[in-house]
Structures are given as structure tokens and as C-alpha cells.
Amino acid sequence: FLGVLVFSVVLLHGYLMWQVWAAGNFSFAVETGLAAAAILVMVALSGLFIRWMPKLTKLRHVHRLVGILFVLSFVVHRIVAD
């Protein structure tokens, strides 16, 4: 549930900020936001793979690692965007 909520908020934020990017203000903040969104997609995909193949415990480690990378990229995005 939490993953779907976070993913929905990221999509909404990306949609609302699209006007800033379309106005020609492509900056490092936009790049870090796109990177964070791409990493979030990897978190979601690894979570789906865990659902499909629950016996592969290494997927859980990958999911956690990618989740940590998402948090770090989100923090970088917040620092750059402010």
C-alpha cells in the first residue's frame, strides 16, 4: 500500500512540475528528480518480482538496496530543489 501511495505522489508531482520543465527551465533539480523517479520504478519492479518469485531471497536484498538508493536520491533532489 505504501509503495503505491509513494509512486502515486511521485507521478502527481512529476505531472505538476512538467510545466516548469516545458518552460525551458531544465536544471539539475529536474535531473535529480528524474533520477529519483527512475530509481523508484526499479524499487517497484523489484517489489513485483518479489511477489512473483517469493523463494528468491536475494531479491529482497536487491529491493532494500534499491530502496536505500531511492531515499538517497530523494534527499539529493530535495537539497538541490530548494
N, C-alpha and C positions, 0 to 999 in steps of 0.2 A: 504494500500500500504506500509506504513512504517513498519508494523508488518511483512509482507512478506520479505521486504528488510533486516530487522534485523535478522530474522530467517535464511535467506539465508547466510548472512555473518557469523553467528554463525556456521552453518553447514560447510561452507568453512574453517573457522578457525579450527574447530574440525578435519576436514579431513586432513588439512595440519599438524597439531600438532600430529596426530596419530602416525607418525614415531618416535617422541620423546618418546611417551608412550610405543610404541612397543619395543623401545631400552632398556627398563628396568628402565627408569627414572620416575617412578610413584612417584609423590611428592604431597605435599599439594596444589601446584598450579594446578595440574591436578584435584584433588578432588574438589577444589573450582570452577574450570571451568565446571566440570560435574554437580555440584550443580546448577550453574547459568543456564546451558543449560536445566536442568530438570525443573527449575522454569520457564524458557522461554516457555517450552512446555505447562506448566499449564496456562500461560498467553494466549497462542494461543488457547488452548482448551476453556478457559473461554470466549474468544472473539467469537469463533464459537458458543458457547451456547447462547451468547447474540444475535447473528444473527438468530438463530433458535427459540429463545423464547424472543422476544423483550419486552414483557409486564412484565417480571420478573425484576424489578428494582434492586433487591438485587444482581443480577448477575453483574451489573455494579460496585457495591461496591467491590465485590469479585475480579473483574478484576483489579480495581485500586489498591487494597491491594496487590495482587499478582504482579502487575507491580512494585510497590514500593519495594517489596521483591526482584524482579529481579534486580532492579537498585542497591540495597544494596549488593546483592551477586556479581554483576558485579564489583562494587568498591572494594570489598574484594579480588576478583580474580585478579584485576589489581595491587593491593598493594602487594599481595603475589607473583604474577608472575614476578614482577620487581626485 
